[in-house]
Amino acid sequence: MTTPYQSGIIAEASSNALFITLNVNRSAIDAFKNTLSTSPTLIDEIQQQFPDAELHAAIGLSSLIWPKVDTKCPQHLAPFPHIVGPEVEIKPTDVDMVLHIRASRYDATYQLANTLYRAFGESVTLVEEVHCFKYLDNRDLTGFVDGTENPEGEKRKAVALVGEEDPDFQYGSYFHLMRFVHDLEKWEKEDLKTQEDVFGRTKYSNQEYPAAKKSVHAHTKRTSIKDADGKSMEILRQSMPFASLTKKGLMFASYSNNPAIFNLMLDSMIKGDQQGNTDHLMKYTEATSGQAFFVPSNHWLASL
């Protein structure tokens, strides 16, 4: 255990990832807690088996299961918000638990996922597992670079990790996970200028439009949130695309030291601004799931 925080939170972008959601068997809560407490050691052992694979993991719990595990709760842990806009409705699909596992090798992500899943055994039930992959130079399947505005270096920790404001849960992180299924047939019928206007960014050179030329409906406009002092409010995105021959999209994943920032961004996209200007990217994709978790520190896990 080399860090107080789970390494999957702030690690750099990977080429493979597994997002695994589970529900917990309430009658096996003691066995579940016991496995949670040993999970940092299990993760460390598999990381040592793949020393060059940049293998990382994050285990998160939702507000549904947290009271069964600990009497104390992270200050801002809450269910995923139910948001209704003029054209789009985002419904929560909260589950108990998430495993976010990633590496530069798929065999490494599989090995760690399989080890953890077998360790939890009958204390959990699998809800969904989604394999994601790096597409070209970190692009979404729409063809646009994803996560361009992510914080870098030590700022990743400042953005993603809870600090001294909640000392019992310092080094934890609020994690949001959404599955977006794209209508690529509709998207690919649009000309290049229309696509770039939807994002507010050029497609191939990845240059953001000047503010004066950016539509109020542009994705980069709607997801740019500022506080009362005009300072940008940031999240750390760890999203990756997924695809089969019939279903393609993005697993949106973000970490933050406060879930309010993500909620404001989602409101801006779906409900829009005071004039009702919403994110036109939502015309080409559908959010089929929305889940909120808290990823506790390694110390908290071990303390169980």
C-alpha positions as a printed NumPy array, in Angstrom:
array([[  0.   ,   0.   ,   0.   ],
       [  2.05 ,   2.912,  -1.262],
       [ -0.463,   5.76 ,  -1.035],
       [ -3.168,   6.737,   1.464],
       [ -5.598,   7.108,  -1.455],
       [ -6.675,   4.415,  -3.888],
       [ -4.363,   4.732,  -6.881],
       [ -7.126,   4.38 ,  -9.486],
       [ -8.442,   7.826,  -8.595],
       [ -5.644,  10.011,  -9.93 ],
       [ -3.579,   7.704, -12.168],
       [ -2.946,   8.91 , -15.707],
       [ -5.102,   7.698, -18.598],
       [ -4.826,   3.984, -19.343],
       [ -5.428,   1.883, -22.44 ],
       [ -7.78 ,  -0.65 , -20.823],
       [-10.398,  -0.4  , -18.096],
       [-13.143,  -2.418, -16.467],
       [-16.12 ,  -0.776, -14.776],
       [-17.845,  -3.372, -12.612],
       [-20.972,  -2.615, -10.583],
       [-22.3  ,  -4.891,  -7.857],
       [-24.969,  -5.182,  -5.209],
       [-24.234,  -6.475,  -1.728],
       [-25.997,  -9.375,  -0.06 ],
       [-27.227,  -7.809,   3.185],
       [-27.178, -11.167,   4.985],
       [-23.452, -11.484,   4.233],
       [-22.421,  -8.009,   5.322],
       [-19.719,  -9.251,   7.723],
       [-18.056, -11.294,   4.989],
       [-18.334,  -8.319,   2.659],
       [-16.644,  -5.994,   5.168],
       [-13.897,  -8.525,   5.777],
       [-13.091,  -8.681,   2.062],
       [-13.195,  -4.89 ,   1.816],
       [-10.61 ,  -4.694,   4.586],
       [ -8.244,  -7.035,   2.733],
       [ -8.782,  -5.46 ,  -0.702],
       [ -5.771,  -3.072,  -0.529],
       [ -3.523,  -6.09 ,   0.092],
       [ -5.138,  -8.094,  -2.721],
       [ -4.698,  -5.181,  -5.115],
       [ -1.07 ,  -4.73 ,  -4.092],
       [ -0.334,  -8.43 ,  -4.695],
       [ -1.725,  -8.362,  -8.25 ],
       [  0.059,  -5.078,  -8.977],
       [  3.33 ,  -6.806,  -8.078],
       [  2.544,  -9.581, -10.559],
       [  2.257,  -6.964, -13.327],
       [  4.944,  -4.422, -12.395],
       [  5.03 ,  -2.761, -15.825],
       [  1.283,  -2.726, -16.548],
       [  0.398,   0.498, -14.695],
       [ -2.348,  -1.434, -12.924],
       [ -4.627,   0.668, -10.722],
       [ -7.937,   0.234,  -8.946],
       [-10.607,   2.175,  -7.088],
       [-13.379,   0.61 ,  -5.022],
       [-16.403,   2.784,  -4.284],
       [-19.533,   2.416,  -2.163],
       [-22.86 ,   4.168,  -2.647],
       [-25.206,   5.748,  -0.121],
       [-27.373,   2.614,  -0.389],
       [-24.828,   0.357,   1.311],
       [-22.662,   2.78 ,   3.293],
       [-24.777,   2.772,   6.511],
       [-24.442,  -1.021,   6.621],
       [-20.658,  -0.73 ,   6.605],
       [-19.851,   2.276,   8.807],
       [-21.71 ,   4.433,  11.314],
       [-19.868,   7.512,  10.035],
       [-20.568,   8.76 ,   6.53 ],
       [-18.737,  11.093,   4.099],
       [-20.214,  14.595,   4.384],
       [-21.658,  14.81 ,   0.871],
       [-22.45 ,  11.187,  -0.019],
       [-25.892,  11.052,  -1.635],
       [-27.758,   9.152,  -4.364],
       [-27.231,  10.092,  -7.994],
       [-29.436,  13.103,  -8.834],
       [-32.679,  12.751, -10.808],
       [-32.558,  15.558, -13.377],
       [-35.38 ,  16.527, -15.728],
       [-34.693,  18.976, -18.532],
       [-36.814,  20.278, -21.408],
       [-35.652,  17.462, -23.704],
       [-33.738,  14.953, -21.596],
       [-34.329,  13.137, -18.31 ],
       [-31.476,  11.526, -16.363],
       [-32.667,   8.839, -13.989],
       [-30.537,   7.437, -11.163],
       [-29.679,   3.739, -11.365],
       [-27.73 ,   3.51 ,  -8.122],
       [-26.139,   0.237,  -7.075],
       [-24.161,  -0.647,  -3.955],
       [-20.613,  -0.836,  -5.217],
       [-18.223,  -0.151,  -8.095],
       [-14.832,  -1.545,  -9.08 ],
       [-12.88 ,   0.722, -11.438],
       [ -9.857,  -1.228, -12.635],
       [ -7.443,  -0.132, -15.346],
       [ -4.039,  -0.831, -16.819],
       [ -1.996,  -0.809, -20.004],
       [ -2.762,  -4.527, -20.433],
       [ -6.182,  -6.141, -20.514],
       [ -4.884,  -9.346, -18.923],
       [ -3.835,  -7.303, -15.893],
       [ -7.236,  -5.624, -15.514],
       [ -8.923,  -9.006, -15.914],
       [ -6.671, -10.69 , -13.356],
       [ -7.334,  -8.056, -10.703],
       [-11.061,  -7.927, -11.426],
       [-11.332, -11.705, -11.236],
       [ -9.331, -11.844,  -7.998],
       [-11.531,  -9.246,  -6.288],
       [-14.78 , -10.728,  -7.584],
       [-13.832, -14.193,  -6.35 ],
       [-12.729, -12.767,  -2.992],
       [-16.13 , -11.118,  -2.431],
       [-17.807, -14.373,  -3.434],
       [-21.437, -14.757,  -2.434],
       [-21.441, -11.474,  -0.515],
       [-22.025,  -9.631,  -3.829],
       [-24.093,  -9.98 ,  -6.993],
       [-22.823,  -8.726, -10.324],
       [-24.934,  -5.985, -11.932],
       [-22.818,  -5.058, -14.953],
       [-19.268,  -5.211, -16.268],
       [-18.12 ,  -2.973, -19.112],
       [-14.758,  -3.286, -20.826],
       [-13.4  ,   0.027, -22.091],
       [-10.43 ,   0.804, -24.272],
       [ -8.271,   3.662, -25.465],
       [ -9.507,   4.83 , -28.87 ],
       [ -6.863,   6.442, -31.075],
       [ -5.236,   9.336, -29.171],
       [ -7.669,   9.31 , -26.214],
       [-10.731,  10.117, -28.33 ],
       [-14.373,   9.358, -27.774],
       [-16.063,   7.37 , -30.552],
       [-17.493,  10.675, -31.8  ],
       [-13.93 ,  11.401, -32.925],
       [-13.247,  14.168, -30.412],
       [-10.505,  14.096, -27.782],
       [-11.938,  13.395, -24.329],
       [-10.743,  14.921, -21.052],
       [ -8.78 ,  17.756, -22.657],
       [ -9.351,  20.105, -19.715],
       [ -8.298,  17.619, -17.033],
       [ -6.056,  18.934, -14.237],
       [ -2.437,  17.824, -14.432],
       [  0.297,  16.879, -11.972],
       [ -0.299,  17.552,  -8.293],
       [ -3.463,  19.473,  -9.16 ],
       [ -5.145,  16.123,  -9.855],
       [ -4.941,  15.357,  -6.147],
       [ -6.279,  18.787,  -5.164],
       [ -9.279,  18.366,  -7.467],
       [-10.084,  14.722,  -6.774],
       [ -9.211,  14.034,  -3.127],
       [-11.103,  15.052,  -0.002],
       [ -8.932,  17.126,   2.297],
       [ -8.965,  18.202,   5.925],
       [-12.518,  19.544,   5.594],
       [-13.75 ,  15.98 ,   6.271],
       [-10.921,  14.422,   8.328],
       [-12.587,  11.032,   8.82 ],
       [-12.676,  10.586,   5.043],
       [ -9.551,  12.447,   3.943],
       [ -7.941,  11.012,   0.791],
       [-11.266,   9.653,  -0.388],
       [-13.082,  10.842,  -3.499],
       [-16.621,  11.262,  -4.836],
       [-17.053,   9.159,  -7.954],
       [-19.77 ,   9.477, -10.589],
       [-20.335,   6.899, -13.299],
       [-22.651,   7.217, -16.298],
       [-23.09 ,   5.008, -19.327],
       [-23.756,   6.976, -22.511],
       [-24.903,   5.052, -25.587],
       [-24.183,   7.042, -28.749],
       [-26.29 ,   7.287, -31.88 ],
       [-23.25 ,   7.278, -34.133],
       [-25.305,   6.765, -37.27 ],
       [-27.037,  10.082, -36.617],
       [-23.795,  11.759, -35.528],
       [-21.798,  10.678, -38.572],
       [-24.396,  12.167, -40.913],
       [-23.558,  15.644, -39.585],
       [-20.929,  17.689, -41.412],
       [-17.648,  18.572, -39.715],
       [-18.663,  22.159, -38.87 ],
       [-21.87 ,  21.004, -37.16 ],
       [-19.963,  18.44 , -35.107],
       [-17.371,  21.   , -34.062],
       [-20.059,  23.528, -33.13 ],
       [-21.723,  20.906, -30.915],
       [-18.475,  20.45 , -28.982],
       [-17.164,  24.012, -29.264],
       [-13.846,  22.521, -30.283],
       [-12.108,  21.545, -33.514],
       [-12.144,  17.841, -34.226],
       [ -8.732,  17.069, -35.647],
       [ -6.478,  19.749, -34.151],
       [ -8.391,  19.718, -30.837],
       [ -8.473,  23.501, -30.445],
       [-11.197,  25.028, -28.304],
       [-13.272,  27.755, -29.918],
       [-12.767,  31.317, -28.643],
       [-15.525,  32.204, -26.182],
       [-17.068,  34.706, -28.581],
       [-17.49 ,  32.048, -31.28 ],
       [-18.807,  29.316, -29.011],
       [-22.512,  28.43 , -29.107],
       [-24.435,  28.6  , -25.839],
       [-25.381,  24.981, -26.61 ],
       [-21.774,  23.797, -27.039],
       [-20.684,  20.942, -24.805],
       [-17.576,  22.823, -23.66 ],
       [-19.759,  25.829, -22.799],
       [-22.312,  23.875, -20.814],
       [-19.693,  21.926, -18.834],
       [-17.648,  25.026, -17.951],
       [-18.707,  25.836, -14.38 ],
       [-17.371,  28.764, -12.371],
       [-17.76 ,  29.724,  -8.723],
       [-18.93 ,  33.103,  -7.368],
       [-15.432,  34.521,  -7.877],
       [-15.278,  33.428, -11.509],
       [-12.838,  30.582, -10.817],
       [-13.291,  27.358, -12.788],
       [-14.713,  24.437, -10.799],
       [-13.016,  21.221, -11.893],
       [-13.466,  17.472, -11.803],
       [-10.999,  14.754, -12.778],
       [-12.387,  12.764, -15.708],
       [-11.394,   9.129, -16.196],
       [-13.889,   8.35 , -18.962],
       [-13.294,   5.735, -21.665],
       [-15.2  ,   4.449, -24.699],
       [-16.79 ,   1.018, -24.983],
       [-18.082,  -0.716, -28.086],
       [-19.594,  -3.877, -29.467],
       [-20.805,  -4.366, -33.017],
       [-24.277,  -3.205, -31.95 ],
       [-23.799,  -0.784, -29.032],
       [-21.195,   1.959, -28.751],
       [-20.644,   4.79 , -26.345],
       [-18.758,   6.262, -23.402],
       [-18.428,   5.283, -19.779],
       [-18.263,   8.737, -18.219],
       [-16.296,   8.546, -14.988],
       [-15.271,  11.459, -12.788],
       [-13.647,  12.   ,  -9.403],
       [-13.986,  15.09 ,  -7.232],
       [-13.472,  16.301,  -3.685],
       [-17.092,  17.524,  -3.71 ],
       [-20.002,  16.033,  -5.701],
       [-21.703,  19.434,  -6.01 ],
       [-19.388,  20.313,  -8.908],
       [-20.496,  17.319, -10.977],
       [-24.141,  18.017, -10.126],
       [-23.813,  21.614, -11.347],
       [-22.273,  20.437, -14.612],
       [-25.039,  17.925, -15.194],
       [-27.676,  20.562, -14.429],
       [-26.032,  22.907, -16.922],
       [-26.087,  20.221, -19.596],
       [-29.612,  18.899, -19.05 ],
       [-31.591,  21.792, -17.563],
       [-29.506,  24.469, -19.245],
       [-28.895,  28.058, -18.24 ],
       [-31.503,  30.622, -17.174],
       [-32.582,  30.942, -20.795],
       [-32.994,  27.178, -21.145],
       [-29.938,  26.652, -23.364],
       [-29.009,  22.975, -23.033],
       [-26.132,  20.812, -24.265],
       [-26.785,  19.797, -27.875],
       [-24.412,  16.85 , -27.561],
       [-27.31 ,  15.133, -25.795],
       [-29.126,  14.994, -29.144],
       [-26.691,  12.28 , -30.193],
       [-26.315,  10.19 , -27.045],
       [-28.46 ,   8.706, -24.272],
       [-27.53 ,   8.268, -20.627],
       [-28.682,   4.753, -19.736],
       [-27.252,   4.736, -16.202],
       [-26.214,   7.171, -13.487],
       [-24.508,   6.168, -10.244],
       [-22.801,   7.95 ,  -7.354],
       [-20.182,   6.498,  -5.014],
       [-17.566,   7.423,  -2.455],
       [-14.126,   5.893,  -2.936],
       [-12.618,   5.752,   0.573],
       [ -8.964,   5.872,   1.51 ],
       [ -6.845,   2.736,   1.771],
       [ -6.585,   3.423,   5.498],
       [-10.382,   3.372,   5.859],
       [-10.586,   0.069,   3.963],
       [ -7.904,  -1.542,   6.079],
       [ -9.509,  -0.289,   9.293],
       [-12.613,  -2.404,   8.675]])
